[in-house]
């Protein structure tokens, strides 16, 4: 086909055949729409540069992270036709080192000819025949996802670029549940225990309430046949649903993540593969800000990484949404989830500015930052007799709202968002890592509290202001780096 006739095909014919379209045609049409929107989105000075994001348009949950044949692959929910929510596709990026990423072609689109309206969140794995497989929630045309959903699979080529929907679809259907009705049944996540392969999916057992993570066991190596093993875990009553469950072993404990419309929750405890039940001992909040629907990956060294969807951007910018930085997970001695930025991210740092042992009083030290609005700031405080500290990042221009991080009375606040953070009484130390990526802010405090926010971008002449309250404190170490792009 000539270039002109290809364009005519893409822009005139394909939109007309959308209702009964194959997934391949839908991908071509979606790609054209995404490409057309890209120059404007990329030119927007608020678009983040060191967080994974779609080149343009709406995106939400990270999907199917997997390390495969030397690459980290990440997929994400994408609506390629606008910067608002709409029928979901799967966008795709990959990286050799978690530092530099490359956008890849759209991986999945709805097969409207088979009645699909959207390809929702899910996971990626390799089946017992060595075939890469995506599992996702297929939502049907003309039906509400609240009442009806199916779990579908697609088989990937050797590079995970081209995907073909499985002839066995739906690989899991509501019939598996017998007389049990599950509402908002969605977001398959696969894990292995010994020789067994399990899948968890979220939902709720009552029309309103009884949020539950359901568990299934594969009965063939192709992972096209499954049995329902019941409810892995029923959420506390204050959580209306269990979106995007992730269930995995970390050290010798089991961890469950759920997205219950509000802040993402974690639970840590034991899993009995015989009964398929999970008993949590501890739990908490993954992130107190705008971070949702995280998905995890086991790196080749066995460590577990997580990405979440950062949401809450203003509309009408030609893009909306990005993923959090990759966070490395661990568990503290007292059963709390620890999260720190993946160590590889230090490769994005440019030349630092730094200070040591600054004595802080109430009147505030002012430190110039590198001339950019993509920054990492590291700050280590020793409280001495102070009972609070405040760190402010201020633009040179007056309009941009300053970023104010305040620690006072066992509470961390980042602008208008608060999180409990008790400091160990004996050492009274606070370590902050703050990432500012144009309109995105991620704060890690003592590896136990994370807080993500959408901000208005700083200008290139920001300064750091530090002060202590109730007595002196020492800033043992302050460092700031300009951050490079991941693309
Ligand atoms: C979470 C979620 C998932 C669903 C997807 C649709 O943000 O609602 O439960 O699969 O988004 O895009």
Boltz pocket constraint, residues with backbone or C-beta under 6 A from the ligand:
constraints:
  - pocket:
      binder: B
      contacts: [[A, 60], [A, 61], [A, 77], [A, 88], [A, 119], [A, 120], [A, 121], [A, 122], [A, 137], [A, 186], [A, 187], [A, 243], [A, 244], [A, 292], [A, 293]]
      max_distance: 6.0
